Amino acid sequence: MSRKRYLMRFVNELLDFRLLEFNSLVEMFKLEFEFLEPPSNKPYLLLETTDECKLIQMFQRSVLGINLYEFWACETNLNSFKQKLQICDQILDERYAKSKFRIDVESFGKKISLQSKIDKIEQLDFLPFHGPIDLKNPDFIFHYMEYFGLDGNNVPEYPIQIIFGRWIAESHRKSLAKYSLKHRKFIANTSMDPTLSFLMCNIAGIENNDIVYDPFVGSGSLLVSAANFGAFVLGTDIDYLLLHGSAKPSRFGVKHRDQDESVRANLKQYGLEDRYLDVITGDSSQPLIRNDFQFDAIITDPPYGKRESRQRVGTLKANPSIPIEATHYPSKLEYQIDDIYNDLLRFAAKNLKVGKIILFWAPYSRKPDDQNHHPRLKTYSLIQTKTDADVQNLSELFREKFQHNSLKFIGFAEQQLTCRYSRCLIAMQKI
């Protein structure tokens, strides 16, 4: 098969996550390709491949993508662009000659008026498209884009790149509205945003009939996304009241939760109840799962902040005695955040299939150093703080701090929350 060129258009957000998702989907669908230009913060990737079917399947899983185009021409000025477009092979395809069509105009980095968009379409009158224009139900959609760069304070007069192509497919992104937390039956204080939940499933390579586990399940946002992709889901959490819908409501102005609020109710809401295995009240610091049972993916958001308490079963008493009673409520201790991650990695090393992924979030902060005013890098409580001079980048820091002989660090992405605080998604693979 001949190699064709394609443009993948992305949303201009969560830039750190773009390549992490892209690489994971490439691995999942076994796509062979070559970049036409190095990946950057531009809102698109240009690549070349012989397998359009795999590329479409892969792109339809993406949540950071928007649209996929067959790439026809790209130049830095209008005259060169017209010349390049006039001689491209695709323009001579007989399918386009008399079919209904539409041309969309997009300007990235600069606002343009409707009249300006019409004028730009008129500049393309040399295209041999003689069929009727149909804005609602065209047979083919063509895309004209002008890229003005990423610096909104210094927008150039003329576009940096002019691009033209044919629309092929859209991503999974539009389906996210269906899973909005605003309309979800059961939520908690830290329920994961659907975009991030689906993104984690893509990075973890979750496929149909996988068994996925969340050891800090909360309201089950991650399980809902995993079930959407056909996985069977299981979770645990130490918060009995939350799992049984008895905790204080998280919605503004709501005084009481509904009696049927639960993780299972969330899956039932989206027609995914057949993917539900169970959610167990349990302590993640203690072994809950059989040693010989292994998962296809572990995805979780541990309780590292102030909005959710960190607890484990335990006591400060030297020789505690457990009373024999019908209903026993065990005492709890603060679960040190260092121990959370150490226990999580040990669990993954034992209960994750070889080659599969564990994904988890870790806090990260930059705090001013009183002595030399350099920002400090800090991930969790017992880690010695380091200045920027001590580490070349965050990747080295996380490689150093999240280590296990059976796990390989494969990547991370940072979500900045404030100018000082971030959280990072860490991806590790069982080896």
PyMOL commands that set and color helices and strands:
alter all, ss='L'
color gray80, all
select helices_A, chain A and resi 15-29+52-59+78-86+89-92+94-96+114-122+173-179+181-183+194-203+221-228+240-243+263-269+273-275+337-351+388-390+394-401
alter helices_A, ss='H'
color red, helices_A
select strands_A, chain A and resi 4-10+34-35+44-49+65-75+101-108+140-147+161-170+211-214+232-237+276-281+295-300+311-313+332-334+352-368+375-378+386-387+407-416+421-430
alter strands_A, ss='S'
color yellow, strands_A
deselect
rebuild
show_as cartoon
